Amino acid sequence: MAIAAIELGHRLADELPELALDWKATPVPAPAIVVANSPLASELGMDPEWLLSDEGAAVLAGNEVPESARPVAMAYAGHQFGNYSPRLGDGRALLLGELVGPDGSIRDLHLKGTGRTPYARGGDGRAMLSSMLREFVHCEAMHALGIPTTRALAVVTTGEAVQRSRVEPGAVLARVAASHLRVGTVEYARWLDDGEHLAALVEHAIARHCPDAADAERPALALLAHTVEVQADLIAQWMNVGFIHGVMNTDNTTLSGETIDFGPCAYMDRFDPKTVFSSIDHAGRYAYGNQPAIAQWNLTRMAEALLPVLDDDRDTAVALATEVLEGFVLRYQASWAAGMAAKLGLSSVTADSHGDLFDGLLTLLAAARADYTSTFRILAASLRGQDAPLRASFPDHVVELDDWLAAWHAALGDADLSTAADAMDAVNPVYVPRNHLVEAALDAAAVDGDLTVFQTLLEHVTHPFEERPGSEAMAAPAPDDFAEDYITFCGT
């Protein structure tokens, strides 16, 4: 497959030139594919053999540019930990172009770690192998869980060393997304002017993500409503699986409703709504339990930026935006309740029906410091008569457990318990990228050059619901001495 045979569009660069700076990657000496996602390549209409070739490595490292490509560094603003930065952008990444898959879907092909751009803020523009492998395993695990996310196509080593907390191989991540438009993109367009760039961005985003909104009486309001809905659903799904993003800035909040930028992210072991892993989240702004409120806060910043194109009268624009934003809570609660109902084998999906049951379980989990992920598999096992693991998880809360179990069984009613257990196992993962397993895999790859640990982890978390005999260690929580002091780093 020749380089020219990779057909890439560049609609964003053509339609929104103020948001896309033409730029080329800094060449690297020895690009080599270390991890490739062949199934995704096929889904994109790309030859998997080409993906593994020297030519594929050269393109995905940024050394070679396909004839149809127009690589750009995207511009965007962002509220970072609540503080507004009007000009951020891709400091070490390039949008190579847009792929059209066999099904007609359009997806961005984006390269991360390709060297400094004019948006770089003091960094060298490079990325560490461990950070790119972290994003690869997390986004592919999230995809396997059925949660909207960017995807990892490949990790390419560069032949250079990168210095952060340690020296390790440099790497580039080839990432695929429904788009890389963010709330921060809207904020940047608003920063440029009061209407022209916003209007162009709204038109482009609607065509990309919610084409029906183009026929709405107020298209910009329809785009806001769409983003509110997809973000509410996304955060509910994060909460249902115990995922903590770690850096929910507005520049990491997508208009597509996909999870993006897996930096200091992690999954909870012991249930605690205050859980924070990120080394830079000193005040706990992005703690697990804060994620729904932060998402609504981010969407409010989007609404503020869109005011000039919502209505000519500011008071009317504010009233319209407020009404849409108020819908976030109801949408989130309904989505979260539906997820919790499924996790507990219940057919009803309303928070009104089972809110006390859900809250009771979370209170019990917090009191017992029980492992969030494994608890739901253990509960399913209890429906099959296997009570010992459940009792062992709540040794000091027997009365509370029995009371909750009585309420749960009452909610299950006449349901066949074996069928309910099977339904629970279909949505509750055995394997997630547990923090101690991720760190072990990254250390083995980046320090020892051993990718087998990473590949084993990847194989398990991309088949999260399939329990495997002999893989008990892959499902176990982190040891106490690891969990107590564990923190994550963004890797930039």
N, C-alpha and C positions, 0 to 999 in steps of 0.2 A: 504494500500500500504506500504510494508516494505521499510526500508531505502535502502536495497540492490536492490530493484526494480527500483530505479532511476539510469538509465544507463548514465554514463558520460564518454566521451572520454578524453584523455589528450595528444592530438597530439602536441600541442605547447610545453608542458613540455618534451615530448619525443624527438621531432625534434630540439628544440632550447633550450637545457639545460642551456646555458649561459645566456639566457634571462628569465629564470623562476626558482625562488628559492623555493624549497620545504618548506612549512611553514604551521602551523596550527593556527587557530583562538584562541584568548584568551577567555576561557569560560565565559559566563555571567550567572547570578544567576536565572533569570526568563524570558526566551524568550516567547514572546506572539505576535501573528499576530495582527496588528492593521488595516492594509489596505492590501487587496489582490486583484490581478488582475486575476479573474477566467477565463475570456475569453482568456487571453494570456496563462494561464496554459493549457487550452484545446488545443490551437493552438500548444503548445509545446509537446503535447501528455502526459501531466501530469494530474493526477487526481485532480480536483479542491477541492474535499473534503479533500484529503491529504494535500493540500496547507494550508487549514484552521485548520489542526490538530496540536496537541502538537508536534507530530513528525516532521511535516513540519516546525514548528517554530524552533525546535531544530536544524534542518539541515540548515535552512536559516539564523540562527544566528551564525552558525559555531560551535555550541556545539557538534553536531554529524556529522560524515563524512561518506557519502555513500561508500560502499566497492569499487565501481568502480572509485571513485574520487581520484584525486591527486592534492590537493590544492597547489597553488603556488602564490607567490608574483612576479608580472611581473617587470622586469627591463626595464627602458627606460631613455633616456636623455631628454633634452628639452631646447629650447630658451624661457625663461620666461621674458616677457616684453622686449624682444630683447637681453637678457643676457643669455649666454650659461651655462648650468649646465650639466656636462657630466654624472652624476649618480643621477637620481631621483628614480623612481620606485614606486610601490604600498606601500606607507607608512602605510596605514590603511585599506588595501583591499586585497582580495584574489580571484584569478580565481579558482573557484571550479572545473570547467571542461567544456566540450563541449557537448551540447545536440543535438541529431539528432531528428528532428521533424518528424511527419508522412509524410510530403512532401519531406523528405530527406534533408532538409536544416540543416546546422550546425550553432548553435549559442552558444556563451559563456554564462555561468551562473557565475556571478561575485557578490561577497559580499563586501559591502562597510561599514566600521565602525567596523571591526572585531578585532581591537586591533593593537598594534605596530608590525611592521616587521623591519628587519634590514635596510629597506629603510626609516624608519620614521625619520623625521628631527625635533626632539624635541617635537613633539606632543604626546598625550596620545593614539592615534590610535582609538579613539572612535568618534562617530558622534552624533549630536543632533537630536532629533525627528523632529524639525522644518526644518532642512536642508534636511533630507531624504524625508520628505513630500514635500518640495519644488521641489526636483528633480522628485519625483513621478508625481506631477501634471503637471510639465512643459514637461516632456518627453511624457506623455500620451496625453497632449494637442497637442504637435507637431506631434505625430503620427496621431491624428485625422485630422490634417490639411493636411496630406499627405506628410509630409516632413520627409526624412530619419532620424532616431533617434534611440538611444538606448531605451529600453523599461523597465518599472518598473514592476516587478513581485510581489513584496510584500515589506512592511515595517514591521519590527519586533522590538518591544521594548525589552530592555534588562533587565529591573529590576534594572538598575543602573542610577545614576544621572550624568550628564555631565555639567561641568562648562565652559562657554564661556563668553559672555557678561552678561549672566544670567545663572542660574541653571535650567536645564530642563531634561526630561527623555532622556536617551540614546537610540539609535536605530541603526539598520542595514538595509541597502537597498539591496534587491536582484535585480540585474540588468541583463538584457539580451541584447546581442549585436551580430551583425554579426561577429565581433571580436573586441578585444581591442588593435589591432595593430595600432600604431600611427606613425606620422612622427618622433616623439621622439624615437620610437623603432628602426627605421632605423639609426638615429643619434647614438644611443647607440651601435648598431652592428658595425658601422663604427669606433667608439671610441675603440672597442675591438681589431680590426685589419684591414688590408687593403683589405680583400677579403673573407676569409673562412666563417666567421659568416654572412657577408653580403649576400653571395651567398646562404647560407642555409635559411636566412630570406626571400630573394626574392622568392626562390622556394616555401616556406611555404605560403607566402602571395599570390602568384599567384594561388596556388591550392585553397586557401580560397576565393579569391575575383574575379579573372579574369582568369579562367583556360585556355582560348584560348591564353593567352599571353605566355603560355609555348611553343607554336609552333612558336612564333615570331623569327625573325632573332636575335633580341636582347631582350630577355625576361625582363631584368631589365628596359630597356627603355620603354617597353610596360607597365610594372607595373607603372612606373612614369606617362606615358600618361594616363592610367586609373585613377590614383589618381587625376591628374589635372582635368580631366573631371568631376569626381563625386564631387570633392570639388567646382568646378566652379558652378555646378548645385545647390549644397547645399547652398552656400552663396547667390546665386540669390534668392532662395526660402526664406531664412531668410530675405533678403532685401524686398521682396514682401510682407511679413506679418509684417514688422516692428520689428523684433526680434533682440535683442542685446545680444550676448553671454557673453561678459564681460571679458573673459580670454582666448583669442585666442592664447595661447602659442602652440608651436609645439607638446607638449605632450598632447594637447587637440585637435589635428587635426588628424582624423582617416584616415586610408587607405581605409576603406569601404565607406567613404562619409556619415557616420552617425554623427549626432550631439551627443556630449558626454560631460559629466560633467557640469551639470546645477548648477553652483555656483551663482555668482552675476549676473545672467542673468535677463532680463526684456524685456517688450514690450513698445515701445514708445506710449505715449498718443499724445501730441502735436508733430507735425512733425518738426524735426530739425536734420539735418545730423550730428551735433556735439554732439548729445545726448550721455551722459555717465552716468551710474548709479553706477558702481562699486566703492566701497570705496578705492580700491587699485590702480585704474587707474588714477593716479594724472595728467598725461600729456595728457590723452585722446587718448592714442595709439589705444585702441579698441573701439573707438566711432562708432556709427552706420554707418556713412558714410565712415569710414576707413576699414570696414571689407573686401571688395573685395581685396584691395591692400595688406592687412595683410595676407590674404589667399595665395596670390601669393608669398609673402615674405616667408611664411612658406614652401611652395612647393619648393622654391629655396633652402632652407636649406636641404630638402630631396634630391634634385638633387645633391647638393654638396656632401652629404654623399654617394650617389650611384656612384659617378664618377669612383672608382676603378673597378666596375663591369659593367660599360657601354662600356668601350673600354680600351685596353691596352695603347693606346696613349692618354695622358691627354687632349691635344688640341682637338682631335677628340671627346672625351667624353664630353668636355665642349660645343662644337658646337652642338652635338646631344641633350644634355640636354637643351640648350638655345632655340633651335627650339621648343621643346615640351613645355617649359615654356611660350614661346610667344603665344602659343595657348590658354592660360588661359583667356586672355582678350576677345578674340572673342567668346569663349565658354560661358563665364560669360555674356557678353552683349546679346548674342542670347537667353540664358535661361532667363535672367531678362526681356528682351523685350517680350518674349512669355508670361511670367507671368503677366506683366503689360497689355498686350493686352487682356488677359483673364479677368483680373480684371475690364477692361473697356468695356467688351462685344464686342470686335473687333475680327474679324476672321483672320486678318493679324497678323503675329507674328514676323515681322522684325523691328528692331530698325530703319533701314533706312526709313521705311514707316511712322513710327509714333514717331520718336525720339523727335521731337519738341513738339508734343502733350504731351508726357510723362514728358519731362523736364518742360513744362509750368505748368502742374498740380503740380509738386513738388515745383516749385517756388511759386505758389499760396498758397499751403499748408503751406510752411515755412513763407510766409509773414503774413498769417492770424493766424498762430499758431493753425491750425485746427487739430482736432483729426484724426490720420492716419487711424485707423481701421474703425471707423464709417463713415468716408467720403465716402468710396466706396459703403456702403449700402445706404447712403443718395443719392448718384448719381444714383443708380439703381432705387430708389423710384422716383427720378425726371423724369425718363423715363416713369413712370406710371402716371405722372401728379401731383405728390406730391412735389411741389417746395418749400414750406415753410421751411422745415428743412434745405434744401440746402442754401437758402437765409440767414437763421439765423446763419449758420456756417461761412459766409463770409460777415458780415455786413459792413465792412470798405473797401471792395474790390469788389464792385458791377461791376464796369466797367471791371476789369480784369477777373472776373468770367464770365461775359457775353461773352467776347471775347473768353475765353477758351471753354465755352459751344458751341459756334458757330463752333469752330474747331473740337470739339468732335463729334457733330452731323454730320458734313461734313464727318468725318472719318467713322461714322456708315453708311452713305450712305442710301441705300434703305432697310437696315435691319429692320425687325419688332422690334419695340422698346420694346414691352412686352417680346418677346423672348430674346432679348439682356439683359433685366433686370433680367430675370430668370437665364440666363447664368452667370451673374455677381453674383447673390446671391448664386450660387452653388460653387463659389470659394472664395468669400469674407466673412470671418467669422463675425458672430454677437458677438460671445464670444471668448475672449482670456484670458489667465491668467493675468488680469490687476493687476498692482502692489499693489494697495490698497486692492484689494480683496484677493490676495495671502497673504499679511501680516495679514489681519484680520483672515483668515482661520488658519494660522500657530500659531498665538497668542492664538486663542481659543483652538487649539489642545494641544499646548505645555504648556500653562500656566493654562488653565482651565480644561483640559482633555476632551474637547468637540469636537468631530470629525464631528458633523453634518454640521458645516459651511464648513469644508473642503470637505465633501461628496457632498454638494450642488454645490460648485465651480467645483469639478471634473466632476459632471454630466453635467454641462453646457459646459465646455471647451472640453469635449470628444464628444460632439454633436454640434460643433461650428457653423454650418450653419443653424440650426433649430431654428428659432425665436420663443420664447415662450411668450405668453401673461402673464403679471404679473412679468416678469423677466427683466424689463427695467433697474433696478439698476445693474444687472449683465453685461449690455452692456455699461453702462455709463463710461465716462472717470473719472479719479481720481479728487477729489475736488482740487481747486487751492492751498489751503493751504497744501495739501499733496504733490502735484506734484512738488512744488517749491523746496522743500528740500529733496526729497526722494533719498536715496542711498541704495545700496544693499551690502551684505557681503558674502564672500565665505563660511563661516560657518565651516571652519576647526579649 
